Amino acid sequence: MRILVLGGTGRVGSAVVRVLVARGHDVIGLARSEASAAKLRQAGATVIGGDIVAPEAWVKTLPHLEAAIHMACDFASDMAAVDKRLLDALLPALAAQPHRARFIYTGGCWQFGATGEEAATEASPFHPLPAFAWMVPHLQRVLASPDIDGIVIHPAMVYAGAGGVFDRFAREAIERDAIRVVGSEAVRWALVHSGDLGTLYALALERAPKGESYMGASVEAMPIGRIARAFARRYGTARQEPDIISSDAIAAELGEWARGYALDQRLSGAKARRELGWQPEHLDPEAEIARLA
Ligand SMILES: NC(=O)c1ccc[n+]([C@@H]2O[C@H](COP(=O)([O-])OP(=O)(O)OC[C@H]3O[C@@H](n4cnc5c(N)ncnc54)[C@H](OP(=O)(O)O)[C@@H]3O)[C@@H](O)[C@H]2O)c1
């Protein structure tokens, strides 16, 4: 398929591009800088120059497409308005394609709030983190759009080696005398390795019926204290016990969106396994941390 990818250099998007190229798809990546364009070319994609902040300029230049995947976000305070303007320009452009286009929109685990013991599924009601509440009408708009085949993927917390959501644990294991965790050691995150998530996007692109949503979660719930302690062990951090910081402290440091780090969640990826044949391979993050170079 010929696919436009937005955000193809990010934590989610770079893995998706890698998998799509490996499966023989023709990937066109949007790049807002020469550095991003170089990364996309290196991964085997071709490039269209453009910024999601001003989509009207580049949607006019799009070649014929069979699909688009949106994974771009800059986590700034105007991300809701930027995303709305993007959909206002991109959805009509996809609807005008000669063949009916498929469109995957990226939601996220933080749309489901603190779940308690019962795993959230695609059928669970949304309880979004306030900083990401704007996303609910956007993903509903994509799913309900009559002119395209809209699909939504909600990634869990995405890691790869010491990168993605593990990046901060790895850095602090080296730079500080203890790793910081937000809320409490008992807070649980649902996790997914970026390579497995890339495969899920490809399967959804190739097989998902329109209007469907999928959780991208391969590990339902992992206490963040166990992740922090695994990094502290591996890197010989002075104090093995993590420092607990509040969600106010992390929001002051990174922005309101970072309160999501304190959400205690359990998410089920069973629907993607059952309906798309997704078989994630990375199921033991602690063992992967222990093997890190
Ligand atoms: N990572 C996770 O654990 C996770 C979990 C659930 C949901 N999500 C969702 O997945 C999406 C992507 O997250 P991520 O973690 O992959 O983010 P990321 O690593 O920060 O990547 C963001 C991507 O968006 C691109 N981008 C940002 N602003 C842009 C602009 N103005 N114009 C064009 N491209 C722009 C970046 O390109 P440049 O190369 O130019 O910077 C990059 O490719 C977000 O909506 C996020 O909420 C992520």
The ligand as a Tripos MOL2 file, in Angstrom:
@<TRIPOS>MOLECULE
LIG
   48    52     1     0     0
SMALL
NO_CHARGES

@<TRIPOS>ATOM
      1 N1          5.1980    7.0330   23.5020 N.am      1 LIG1
      2 C1          4.1910    6.5190   24.1890 C.2       1 LIG1
      3 O1          4.4070    5.7840   25.1750 O.2       1 LIG1
      4 C2          2.7580    6.7500   23.7550 C.ar      1 LIG1
      5 C3          1.7490    6.0090   24.3970 C.ar      1 LIG1
      6 C4          0.4260    6.2280   24.0150 C.ar      1 LIG1
      7 C5          0.1210    7.1500   23.0440 C.ar      1 LIG1
      8 N2          1.1350    7.8650   22.4540 N.ar      1 LIG1
      9 C6          0.7510    8.8510   21.4310 C.3       1 LIG1
     10 O2          1.4710    8.6010   20.2340 O.3       1 LIG1
     11 C7          1.6950    9.8520   19.5620 C.3       1 LIG1
     12 C8          3.1860    9.9570   19.2540 C.3       1 LIG1
     13 O3          3.9010    9.8890   20.4740 O.3       1 LIG1
     14 P1          5.4740    9.6380   20.5080 P.3       1 LIG1
     15 O4          5.7950    9.2110   21.8890 O.co2     1 LIG1
     16 O5          5.8930    8.8020   19.3570 O.co2     1 LIG1
     17 O6          5.9990   11.1420   20.3230 O.3       1 LIG1
     18 P2          7.4440   11.6360   19.8660 P.3       1 LIG1
     19 O7          8.4830   10.5710   20.0670 O.co2     1 LIG1
     20 O8          7.6590   12.9570   20.5270 O.co2     1 LIG1
     21 O9          7.2930   11.8520   18.2860 O.3       1 LIG1
     22 C9          6.4760   12.8560   17.7690 C.3       1 LIG1
     23 C10         6.5170   12.8160   16.2730 C.3       1 LIG1
     24 O10         5.6910   13.8780   15.7850 O.3       1 LIG1
     25 C11         6.4470   14.6770   14.9000 C.3       1 LIG1
     26 N3          6.0120   16.0680   15.0220 N.ar      1 LIG1
     27 C12         5.8650   16.7930   16.1570 C.ar      1 LIG1
     28 N4          5.4550   18.0320   15.8710 N.ar      1 LIG1
     29 C13         5.3560   18.0970   14.5170 C.ar      1 LIG1
     30 C14         4.9990   19.1260   13.6110 C.ar      1 LIG1
     31 N5          4.6600   20.3590   14.0490 N.pl3     1 LIG1
     32 N6          4.9680   18.8460   12.2850 N.ar      1 LIG1
     33 C15         5.3310   17.6050   11.8330 C.ar      1 LIG1
     34 N7          5.6900   16.5960   12.6450 N.ar      1 LIG1
     35 C16         5.7090   16.8430   13.9690 C.ar      1 LIG1
     36 C17         7.9010   14.5190   15.3470 C.3       1 LIG1
     37 O11         8.7510   14.8640   14.2740 O.3       1 LIG1
     38 P3         10.2260   15.5330   14.4530 P.3       1 LIG1
     39 O12        11.2030   14.4640   14.0390 O.co2     1 LIG1
     40 O13        10.2460   16.6540   13.4810 O.co2     1 LIG1
     41 O14        10.3610   15.9810   15.8730 O.co2     1 LIG1
     42 C18         7.9040   13.0300   15.6730 C.3       1 LIG1
     43 O15         8.0280   12.2700   14.5010 O.3       1 LIG1
     44 C19         1.1840   10.9560   20.4870 C.3       1 LIG1
     45 O16        -0.1100   11.3290   20.0970 O.3       1 LIG1
     46 C20         1.1390   10.2730   21.8440 C.3       1 LIG1
     47 O17         0.1620   10.8320   22.6950 O.3       1 LIG1
     48 C21         2.4410    7.6720   22.7750 C.ar      1 LIG1
@<TRIPOS>BOND
     1     1     2 1
     2     2     3 2
     3     2     4 1
     4     4     5 ar
     5     4    48 ar
     6     5     6 ar
     7     6     7 ar
     8     7     8 ar
     9     8     9 1
    10     8    48 ar
    11     9    10 1
    12     9    46 1
    13    10    11 1
    14    11    12 1
    15    11    44 1
    16    12    13 1
    17    13    14 1
    18    14    15 2
    19    14    16 1
    20    14    17 1
    21    17    18 1
    22    18    19 2
    23    18    20 1
    24    18    21 1
    25    21    22 1
    26    22    23 1
    27    23    24 1
    28    23    42 1
    29    24    25 1
    30    25    26 1
    31    25    36 1
    32    26    27 ar
    33    26    35 ar
    34    27    28 ar
    35    28    29 ar
    36    29    30 ar
    37    29    35 ar
    38    30    31 1
    39    30    32 ar
    40    32    33 ar
    41    33    34 ar
    42    34    35 ar
    43    36    37 1
    44    36    42 1
    45    37    38 1
    46    38    39 2
    47    38    40 1
    48    38    41 1
    49    42    43 1
    50    44    45 1
    51    44    46 1
    52    46    47 1
@<TRIPOS>SUBSTRUCTURE
     1 LIG1         1 GROUP 0 **** ****
